[in-house]
Amino acid sequence: MSKLTREEFRVLRTRAEHDLAQSREVPSILICAGTGCIAGGAMKIYDNFKSECEARGLKVYVGLKHDSDEEKSLHVKMSGCHGFCEMGPLVHIEPMGVMYIHVKPEDCHEILEKTVLGGEVIDRLVYHLDGTAYPKQEDIPFYKKQHRVVLENCGTSDAEDIEEYIAKGGYSAFEKALFEMTDEQICRNILDSGLRGRGGGGFPAGRKWDGARKQKSAKKYIVCNGDEGDPGAFMDRSVMEGNPHSVLEGMMIAGLAVGSDEGYIYVRAEYPLAVNRLKTAIARAEEMGLLGTNILGSDFNFRIHVNKGAGAFVCGEGSALTASIEGNRGMPRVKPPRTIEHGLWAEPTVLNNVETFANVPLIIKNGVEWYHSIGTEKSPGTKAFALTGNVVNTGLIEVPMGTTIREVVFDIGGGIPNGKKFKAVQIGGPSGGATTASDEHLDLPLDFDSLKSIGAMIGSGGLVVMDEDTCMVETARFFMRFTQNESCGKCVPCREGTKRMNELLWALRNYRLSEEDFSLLMDLGEMISVTAFCNLGRGSFSTLQSAVKYFPEEFRGHLAGRCALCENDHRYPIQPGDLPYNRICLVVDPAICRGCSKCARNCHANAITGVVRSPFSIDPEKCVKCYTCIEACPFDAIKEVELDV
């Protein structure tokens, strides 16, 4: 395909809109092809549908175009994530608007025969709640209170079809910004919209862009942070998989705004589908002349590269991310200077996350007033959340800023399964905090400022719901262990402090911590929160701090030697004569050890050595007593003994 001029692009858009309108008159089968549904067999379902159509002599189309004279033809295509992950694999039938859940490959024959060709709804495959069937997606309570803006195209479009994206208004915002707006006007639009970064702290995106625009440098970069590492978070992944062109378009507009001709998308290597779809989207955009040199006949040049991450949580921090792109170890650096002044290869750099960039085309196309009509005054727009944990409906949701926790957990999430009581929500990942079941917290608006008032944060958007059986001591230990494992090791407070906090929390969980050592734990957390080098370390105390604040009785129970929530499933209950924590040493019993090496492979301190099929040994000087080896050993060969002091 030859590169398009502006006029040719408009002709293409008009033709694509016409093709889209025609395609909507033809039956379409949309198979959710997000990571979750693919893991559940979505590709087999896709193949089965095509085979069933071929067996019936039906002409199958995978793009917008189709033969209007063909009497019996249909579209079969893969869409992005629908969000209702708990119910996957999902199949959507248009124009009927029917959504089927938990679809199996063997269901394809019946769906094609009864629904696509016969117009009949298969009751057993639709969503049911309290005896009511919900055949259409928009009627399902999970979707009722959502406002899907960034995610709108994810479940309705072929992620790899650039013409479908254009037909739905894609790249129109870029065209407008390129030919009708100055760099200052673009920055002013983003600033006036109130768009705040969706990756963590909620810094105004327009202020960041304008700061980079004013930098006097011949070279500037646009970087998209797709290194989504929070436990339970998958919002950015779903956008990159289901609507990659929205991310590219947002980055291109940012390039116009600050005077950049090059961008990088830093994606977790654990997201292979996102990587592939981004690369496909970039290739299609280059073929059309929407990326590259003299875009749409203008003098604007812009290229985008995909960089796979190094597998480190700390690379979500801006300076560590840019260091990783440069080929260096991902470690934070001192600030100032800020990234907009000294970023990728020491040049001014705009760094935003996936969801932030995906909002930009919508703001430019629909206007500032439209964006302010959604959400709250200080936090306009929507926010995507990954709803996980002890909740009936897990999945990807998008709601207006200011939606309450109660609405998310009970109206969208469907409440707590198995008749259990709601207890808490962990918001914002390891650096976030917990909310409680109090009315004050349940009715708290989900926006940047409201959550800060209770010691929590939106962060990237992970929402982990916990029920009445969840022990908050164990929750605090889980997130501390995650932080400690992901520490880059650059600064002592984080490298050593999180290790010690992890040890003390393990001891507390297992009823081996004194009141004195608990005070030490809290003092250590306070110290790390003000002395650690970056937000990973400074935020490591947040979960523990909020858990102690809102659930003090559970911590007192563990200090007293009994926790009703843990006693039924605790592997290491307190026993008479248990050793004080500071006099414990871990040793391998050579008579029991089989030499499987699992302890050594799981030891983060490299304290365990040995030869496979022979007894291993633990170096007490290196051992940090994290007890990972005890949890890993399948033979219970590792014991606690008293140090000779």
C-alpha positions in Angstrom: 0.0 0.0 0.0 1.3 3.4 -0.9 1.6 6.1 1.7 -1.5 8.2 2.2 -1.9 11.9 1.9 -4.4 13.7 4.1 -7.0 13.6 1.3 -6.4 9.9 0.6 -6.7 9.2 4.3 -10.1 10.9 4.4 -11.2 8.9 1.4 -10.1 5.7 3.1 -11.9 6.7 6.3 -15.2 7.3 4.3 -14.8 3.9 2.6 -14.0 2.1 5.9 -17.1 3.7 7.5 -19.2 2.5 4.6 -17.8 -1.0 4.9 -18.4 -1.0 8.6 -22.0 0.0 8.2 -22.5 -2.8 5.6 -20.7 -5.4 7.7 -23.1 -4.7 10.6 -25.9 -6.0 8.4 -24.1 -9.4 8.1 -24.0 -11.8 11.0 -20.8 -11.6 13.0 -19.2 -13.9 15.4 -16.7 -12.2 17.7 -14.6 -14.5 19.8 -12.8 -12.9 22.7 -9.1 -13.3 22.1 -7.7 -11.7 25.2 -5.1 -13.7 27.1 -7.6 -15.2 29.5 -10.0 -16.5 26.9 -7.1 -17.7 24.7 -5.9 -19.7 27.7 -9.5 -21.1 28.0 -9.5 -22.4 24.4 -10.6 -19.3 22.3 -8.4 -20.1 19.4 -9.8 -23.6 19.1 -13.3 -22.1 19.2 -12.3 -19.7 16.4 -10.9 -22.5 14.3 -14.1 -24.6 14.9 -16.3 -21.8 13.8 -14.4 -21.4 10.5 -14.5 -25.2 10.0 -18.3 -25.3 10.6 -18.8 -22.5 8.1 -16.7 -24.2 5.5 -18.7 -27.5 6.0 -21.9 -25.5 5.3 -20.5 -23.7 2.3 -20.8 -20.3 4.1 -18.5 -17.6 2.9 -16.4 -16.3 5.9 -14.9 -12.8 6.1 -12.3 -11.7 8.6 -12.2 -8.0 7.7 -14.7 -5.2 7.1 -15.3 -5.9 3.5 -17.8 -8.5 2.3 -19.7 -9.4 -0.9 -23.1 -7.7 -0.4 -24.6 -10.0 -3.1 -23.7 -13.1 -1.1 -26.9 -14.3 0.5 -25.3 -16.5 3.2 -22.1 -14.9 4.4 -20.8 -13.9 7.8 -17.9 -12.4 9.7 -15.8 -14.5 12.1 -13.2 -12.4 13.9 -11.2 -12.2 17.1 -11.8 -9.3 19.4 -9.9 -7.9 22.3 -10.8 -8.6 25.9 -14.5 -8.2 26.8 -13.6 -7.8 30.5 -15.9 -10.5 31.9 -12.9 -12.8 32.4 -14.7 -15.0 35.1 -17.1 -16.1 32.4 -14.7 -16.8 29.5 -14.3 -17.9 26.9 -16.8 -15.4 25.5 -18.5 -15.3 22.1 -20.5 -12.3 20.9 -23.1 -12.7 18.1 -24.0 -9.6 16.2 -26.3 -7.9 15.2 -28.4 -9.9 17.7 -26.2 -8.6 20.5 -26.1 -12.0 22.2 -23.2 -12.9 24.5 -22.4 -16.5 25.3 -20.3 -17.5 28.3 -18.1 -20.5 29.1 -18.2 -21.5 25.5 -16.5 -24.8 24.6 -15.3 -25.8 21.1 -18.0 -28.4 20.9 -20.6 -25.6 21.3 -19.7 -24.0 17.9 -22.0 -26.3 15.9 -25.0 -25.5 18.0 -24.3 -21.7 18.1 -23.9 -21.5 14.3 -27.0 -23.7 13.7 -29.4 -22.2 16.2 -28.3 -18.6 16.8 -26.3 -17.4 13.7 -28.5 -19.1 11.1 -31.7 -19.7 13.1 -31.9 -16.5 15.3 -32.5 -18.6 18.4 -30.9 -17.9 21.8 -29.3 -20.8 23.6 -30.4 -20.4 27.2 -27.8 -22.6 28.7 -24.9 -20.5 27.3 -26.2 -17.1 28.4 -25.4 -15.4 31.7 -27.9 -16.1 34.6 -28.2 -14.4 37.9 -30.9 -15.1 40.5 -33.0 -17.0 38.0 -32.9 -14.3 35.4 -31.3 -14.8 32.0 -29.3 -12.0 30.4 -28.7 -12.8 26.7 -27.4 -9.3 25.8 -24.1 -7.9 27.1 -25.5 -4.4 27.9 -28.1 -5.9 30.2 -25.7 -7.9 32.3 -25.3 -6.2 35.8 -21.5 -6.5 35.4 -21.6 -4.0 32.5 -24.5 -1.9 33.7 -22.6 0.6 35.8 -19.5 0.6 33.6 -18.7 3.4 31.2 -16.4 1.9 28.6 -14.4 4.6 26.8 -10.8 3.4 26.6 -12.0 -0.2 26.5 -15.0 0.5 24.1 -13.3 -1.1 21.1 -11.6 -3.9 23.0 -14.5 -6.3 22.9 -16.1 -5.1 19.7 -13.3 -4.8 17.1 -10.6 -7.0 15.5 -7.5 -5.7 17.3 -5.4 -6.3 14.2 -7.6 -4.6 11.7 -6.4 -1.0 11.2 -9.3 -0.2 8.8 -11.9 -1.1 11.4 -10.1 1.2 13.9 -10.2 4.0 11.3 -13.8 3.3 10.5 -14.6 3.9 14.2 -12.9 7.3 14.2 -9.3 6.1 14.7 -6.5 8.4 13.8 -9.0 11.3 13.3 -7.7 12.9 16.4 -4.1 12.6 15.1 -5.2 14.1 11.8 -6.8 17.0 13.6 -3.8 17.6 15.8 -1.4 17.4 12.8 -3.1 19.9 10.5 -5.3 22.1 12.7 -3.5 22.5 16.1 -0.2 23.9 17.3 2.0 22.1 19.8 1.0 24.6 22.4 -2.7 24.1 21.6 -2.4 20.3 22.0 -0.7 20.7 25.4 -3.3 23.2 26.5 -6.1 20.8 25.5 -4.6 17.9 27.5 -3.9 20.3 30.4 -7.5 21.8 30.4 -9.0 18.3 30.1 -7.6 17.5 33.6 -6.2 14.1 32.3 -4.0 12.7 35.1 -1.6 9.9 34.6 -3.2 6.5 35.0 0.0 4.7 36.0 0.3 5.7 39.7 0.4 9.1 41.3 -2.0 10.9 39.0 0.3 13.7 37.8 -1.4 16.0 35.3 -0.4 14.7 31.8 -0.7 18.2 30.2 1.8 19.7 32.7 4.3 17.0 31.9 3.9 17.4 28.1 4.2 21.2 28.3 7.3 20.9 30.4 8.9 18.6 27.8 7.7 20.9 24.9 9.6 23.9 26.4 12.9 22.0 26.7 15.5 23.2 24.2 16.7 20.0 22.6 17.0 18.8 19.1 16.0 15.3 20.1 13.1 14.3 22.4 11.4 10.9 23.1 7.9 9.6 23.8 7.9 6.5 26.0 4.9 4.4 26.9 5.1 2.4 30.1 3.5 -1.0 29.5 5.5 -2.7 32.3 2.4 -3.6 34.4 3.8 -5.5 37.3 1.3 -5.0 40.2 -0.1 -8.3 41.5 -3.6 -8.8 40.0 -3.3 -6.0 37.5 -3.9 -6.5 33.7 -5.5 -3.3 32.5 -2.7 -2.1 30.2 -2.2 -5.6 28.9 -5.8 -5.7 27.7 -5.6 -2.3 26.0 -2.5 -3.3 24.2 -4.0 -6.6 23.1 -7.5 -5.3 22.2 -7.0 -1.7 21.0 -3.3 -1.2 20.2 -3.8 1.6 17.7 -5.3 3.9 20.4 -1.9 3.7 22.2 0.0 4.5 19.0 -2.3 7.4 18.2 -1.9 8.8 21.7 1.9 8.6 21.4 1.9 10.2 17.9 -0.2 13.2 19.3 2.3 13.5 22.2 5.1 13.6 19.6 3.4 16.5 17.8 2.9 18.3 21.1 6.5 18.2 22.3 8.4 18.0 19.0 9.5 14.4 19.1 10.0 12.0 16.2 10.6 8.8 18.0 8.8 6.7 20.6 9.2 3.5 22.6 6.7 1.2 24.1 8.2 -0.8 27.0 6.1 -4.0 27.4 6.5 -6.8 29.9 8.1 -9.8 28.2 5.4 -11.8 29.9 2.9 -10.2 27.6 3.7 -11.9 24.3 0.3 -11.4 22.8 0.5 -7.6 23.5 3.9 -7.5 22.0 2.8 -9.2 18.8 -0.4 -7.1 18.4 1.6 -3.9 19.0 4.1 -4.9 16.4 1.4 -5.8 13.9 -0.4 -2.4 14.5 2.9 -0.6 14.0 3.6 -2.5 10.7 0.1 -1.7 9.4 0.4 2.0 10.3 3.7 2.2 8.6 2.3 0.5 5.5 -0.4 3.2 5.3 2.0 6.1 6.0 0.6 6.9 9.4 4.0 6.2 10.9 7.4 6.9 9.3 8.4 10.0 7.3 6.3 12.8 6.0 3.1 11.4 7.6 0.0 12.2 5.6 2.0 14.4 3.3 3.2 16.6 6.1 6.7 17.3 7.4 6.1 15.3 10.6 8.1 12.2 11.1 7.5 9.7 13.8 8.6 6.1 14.5 7.6 3.7 17.3 9.6 0.8 18.6 8.5 -2.0 20.9 10.9 -2.9 23.7 10.4 -6.0 25.8 10.9 -5.6 29.5 13.5 -7.2 31.6 11.1 -8.9 34.0 11.7 -6.6 36.9 8.9 -4.8 38.8 11.2 -1.8 39.5 11.3 -1.1 35.7 7.9 0.4 36.1 9.7 3.4 37.7 10.4 6.0 35.0 14.2 6.3 35.3 14.7 2.5 35.7 12.5 1.9 32.6 14.5 4.3 30.5 17.8 2.7 31.8 16.4 -0.7 30.7 15.6 0.6 27.2 19.2 1.8 26.9 20.4 -1.7 27.6 21.4 -1.0 31.2 20.3 -2.6 34.4 16.9 -1.2 35.4 17.7 0.9 38.4 16.3 4.3 39.5 18.4 7.4 39.4 18.5 10.5 41.5 15.9 13.2 40.7 16.0 16.0 39.8 16.6 16.3 36.9 13.2 15.0 36.0 12.5 12.7 33.0 11.1 15.5 31.0 14.5 17.2 31.3 16.9 14.2 31.4 15.2 10.9 30.3 15.9 8.4 27.6 19.6 8.7 26.5 19.7 11.9 28.6 17.2 13.7 26.3 13.8 15.2 27.3 11.3 12.4 27.5 7.5 12.2 28.0 6.7 9.1 29.9 3.1 8.0 30.4 1.4 4.6 30.8 -0.8 2.8 28.3 -4.1 3.9 29.6 -3.0 7.6 29.7 -2.0 7.6 26.0 -5.2 5.7 25.1 -7.3 8.6 26.6 -5.5 11.3 24.5 -7.2 10.6 21.1 -10.6 10.7 22.7 -9.9 14.1 24.3 -8.6 15.6 21.1 -11.5 14.2 19.1 -14.4 14.8 21.5 -13.2 17.9 23.3 -12.3 19.1 26.8 -16.0 19.6 27.8 -16.9 16.1 26.9 -14.1 14.7 29.0 -15.1 16.8 32.0 -18.6 15.5 31.7 -17.2 12.1 33.0 -15.8 11.6 36.4 -15.2 14.2 39.1 -14.0 17.8 39.0 -10.5 17.0 40.1 -10.3 13.5 38.5 -12.2 13.7 35.2 -12.6 10.7 32.8 -12.8 7.0 33.5 -10.4 4.5 35.1 -9.9 0.9 34.2 -9.6 -1.5 37.1 -8.6 -5.2 37.3 -11.1 -6.6 39.7 -9.8 -9.8 41.3 -9.8 -11.8 44.6 -12.8 -12.9 46.6 -15.5 -11.5 44.4 -18.2 -13.2 42.2 -17.4 -11.4 39.0 -13.6 -11.0 38.4 -12.4 -9.2 35.3 -11.6 -5.9 33.6 -13.9 -3.0 34.3 -13.9 0.7 33.4 -15.9 3.2 35.5 -16.2 6.9 35.8 -13.8 8.4 38.3 -15.7 8.9 41.5 -17.5 5.6 41.4 -17.7 4.2 44.9 -16.0 1.0 46.2 -19.5 -0.3 47.1 -20.7 0.0 43.5 -17.6 -1.7 42.1 -17.6 -4.6 44.6 -21.3 -5.3 44.9 -23.0 -3.9 41.8 -20.4 -4.7 39.2 -18.5 -7.4 41.1 -21.6 -9.1 42.3 -20.5 -9.2 45.9 -18.6 -11.9 47.8 -19.0 -15.6 46.8 -20.2 -18.4 49.0 -22.2 -16.1 51.3 -19.0 -14.7 52.9 -18.8 -11.2 54.3 -16.8 -8.5 52.6 -13.7 -7.5 54.5 -11.3 -5.2 52.6 -10.0 -4.2 49.2 -6.3 -3.8 48.5 -5.9 -0.9 46.1 -2.8 0.2 44.2 -0.6 -2.9 44.5 2.3 -3.3 46.9 2.6 0.5 47.4 -1.1 1.0 47.9 -3.3 0.3 51.0 -6.3 -1.5 52.3 -9.8 -0.2 52.8 -12.3 -1.7 55.2 -16.0 -2.7 55.2 -17.1 0.5 56.9 -19.7 2.6 55.2 -17.1 5.4 55.2 -14.8 3.4 53.1 -17.4 1.6 51.0 -18.9 4.9 49.9 -15.5 6.4 49.2 -15.2 7.7 45.6 -12.5 6.0 43.6 -10.4 9.0 42.6 -6.9 10.1 43.2 -7.5 12.5 46.1 -10.1 10.6 48.1 -8.0 7.4 48.3 -5.0 9.3 49.5 -7.0 10.6 52.5 -7.2 7.0 53.9 -3.7 6.0 53.0 -4.4 4.2 49.8 -3.9 5.1 46.1 -5.3 4.2 42.7 -1.9 3.2 41.4 -2.2 1.3 38.2 -5.7 0.1 39.0 -5.5 -3.3 40.7 -8.4 -4.1 43.0 -7.9 -7.2 45.2 -11.1 -8.0 47.1 -10.8 -9.9 50.4 -13.5 -11.7 52.4 -13.9 -12.4 56.1 -11.5 -15.4 56.0 -8.6 -13.3 54.9 -5.9 -12.7 57.5 -4.4 -9.2 57.0 -1.1 -10.3 58.6 -0.7 -12.8 55.8 -1.8 -10.1 53.3 0.9 -7.7 54.6 3.5 -10.5 54.4 2.5 -11.4 50.9 3.0 -7.9 49.6 6.2 -7.4 51.6 7.6 -10.6 50.2 6.7 -9.4 46.7 8.5 -6.0 47.3 11.5 -7.7 48.7 11.8 -10.0 45.8 11.5 -7.2 43.3 13.9 -4.8 45.0 16.7 -3.7 42.6 19.2 -3.7 45.5 20.5 -0.2 44.8 19.7 1.4 48.2 20.3 -0.1 51.6 16.9 0.8 53.1 15.0 -1.2 50.4 17.6 -4.0 49.9 18.2 -4.8 53.5 15.2 -3.2 55.2 12.6 -5.1 53.2 14.5 -8.4 53.9 14.3 -7.7 57.6 10.7 -6.7 57.5 9.9 -9.8 55.5 11.6 -11.9 58.2 9.8 -10.2 61.0 6.4 -10.5 59.2 7.0 -14.2 58.7 7.8 -14.5 62.4 4.6 -12.6 63.3 2.5 -14.7 61.0 3.8 -17.8 62.7 3.3 -16.5 66.2 7.1 -16.0 66.9 7.3 -12.3 67.3 7.6 -10.3 70.5 6.0 -7.0 71.3 9.4 -5.4 71.2 10.2 -6.8 67.8 6.8 -5.7 66.5 7.7 -2.2 67.5 11.0 -2.7 65.7 9.1 -3.8 62.6 6.9 -0.6 62.5 9.9 1.6 63.2 11.8 -0.1 60.4 8.8 0.5 58.0 8.7 4.2 58.9 12.4 4.5 58.3 12.3 2.9 54.9 9.3 5.0 53.8 11.3 8.2 54.1 14.9 7.0 53.2 14.4 4.5 50.3 15.7 5.7 46.9 12.5 5.2 44.9 8.8 4.7 45.3 9.1 1.0 45.3 11.0 1.0 48.5 9.2 4.1 50.0 5.8 2.4 49.3 6.8 -0.9 50.8 5.4 0.0 54.2 2.0 1.2 52.9 0.1 -2.1 53.0 1.4 -3.1 56.4 0.7 0.4 57.8 -2.9 0.4 56.6 -3.5 -3.2 57.7 -2.2 -2.4 61.2 -4.3 0.8 61.3 -7.6 -0.8 60.2 -7.2 -4.3 61.5 -5.2 -4.0 64.8 -7.0 -7.0 66.4 -5.5 -9.4 64.0 -2.0 -8.3 64.6 -2.6 -8.4 68.4 -3.9 -12.0 67.9 -0.7 -13.1 66.2 1.4 -11.4 68.9 -0.6 -13.2 71.5 -0.1 -16.6 69.8 -3.6 -17.2 68.3 -5.4 -16.1 65.2 -8.8 -17.6 64.5 -8.4 -16.9 60.7 -5.1 -18.8 60.5 -5.5 -21.7 62.9 -7.3 -24.0 60.5 -4.8 -23.8 57.6 -1.6 -22.7 59.3 1.4 -24.9 58.5 3.5 -23.9 61.5 1.2 -23.4 64.5 2.8 -22.3 67.7 4.0 -25.1 69.9 5.2 -25.2 73.5 8.9 -24.5 73.7 9.1 -22.7 70.3 12.3 -20.9 70.0 12.7 -17.1 70.1 13.0 -15.7 66.6 16.5 -14.3 67.2 17.9 -17.7 68.3 16.5 -19.7 65.3 18.8 -21.4 62.8 17.6 -23.4 59.8 19.4 -26.7 59.0 18.8 -29.5 56.6 18.3 -33.0 58.1 20.6 -35.2 55.9 18.7 -38.3 56.9 15.5 -36.9 55.3 16.9 -34.7 52.4 16.5 -36.4 49.0 18.7 -33.8 47.2 15.8 -32.6 45.0 17.4 -29.0 45.0 14.0 -27.2 45.4 15.2 -25.4 48.5 18.3 -24.1 46.7 16.4 -23.1 43.6 13.9 -21.1 45.8 16.5 -19.5 48.1 16.9 -15.8 47.2 19.9 -15.4 49.5 21.9 -18.2 47.7 22.4 -19.7 51.2 21.8 -23.3 50.2 24.3 -25.4 48.3 24.6 -29.0 47.4 24.7 -31.7 44.7 21.5 -33.2 43.3 20.5 -36.5 44.9 22.8 -35.7 47.9 21.9 -33.8 51.1 22.0 -30.0 50.8 23.3 -27.6 53.4 22.4 -24.1 54.6 25.0 -21.4 55.3 23.8 -19.7 58.5 25.8 -16.6 57.6 23.9 -16.1 54.4 20.5 -17.4 55.6 18.0 -14.5 56.1 15.4 -16.8 57.6 12.7 -16.0 55.1 11.5 -19.7 55.4 11.0 -20.0 51.7 13.0 -23.2 51.8 10.7 -24.7 54.4 7.7 -23.9 52.2 9.5 -25.3 49.1 10.7 -28.6 50.6 8.4 -31.5 49.8 10.0 -33.8 52.4 10.0 -31.5 55.5 13.7 -32.0 55.7 14.5 -28.4 56.9 14.2 -27.9 60.6 14.6 -25.1 63.1 17.3 -25.5 65.7 18.6 -23.2 68.5 21.7 -21.2 67.9 24.6 -21.9 70.3 24.9 -18.4 71.8 
